[in-house]
Amino acid sequence: MKDALEIINRVLSQHATITDHVTDASNKMNDIDAVFNVQRETYKVAWSSSSVTDLLEKRNQLMERIQVLEDGLTKHFSYEEKVFPLVLGEILLKDILSDHKKVSERIEKVKSCLNSLEGLEKDELYTKRTELLESVNELSYTITNHAHSEDRVLNMIKKVFEEHAADKD
């Protein structure tokens, strides 16, 4: 039970920690902070009124942010998938794994949208910006909704474990 509480506290901490350096994702991953950085970069790409070259440079910067987000989430999800069977059991784990898959699919959609900007003329690039904004907003919603759902479940389980431990004392 002590190990389960440590796992829960660690995952909750990962969800809640706000870091200045999102690239420090190998040790900690704050889903929400990374998503907001991605959203900020997306708006720079979508609403850029500069040259096609500048717009594509901003697109490349956004792609780098998406990659950082993806790398961090991959590590975070890998950790959860390793330790959650010890805490949650198979039924709850299936739902979490399904959410992880949805997040990965949303990331691929954003990357595909960004890659589709290559070779387009300025007018075509501007018409694609709505698609880009929608795909990043979907990604943001999926990640934040997932993190909040996990937090609710983990906090409930944590409370049960803590009450059980208190009853033993």
Secondary structure as GFF3:
##gff-version 3
##sequence-region A 1 169
A	DSSP	alpha_helix	2	16	.	.	.	ID=ss1
A	DSSP	alpha_helix	31	46	.	.	.	ID=ss2
A	DSSP	alpha_helix	52	87	.	.	.	ID=ss3
A	DSSP	alpha_helix	90	115	.	.	.	ID=ss4
A	DSSP	alpha_helix	122	168	.	.	.	ID=ss5
###
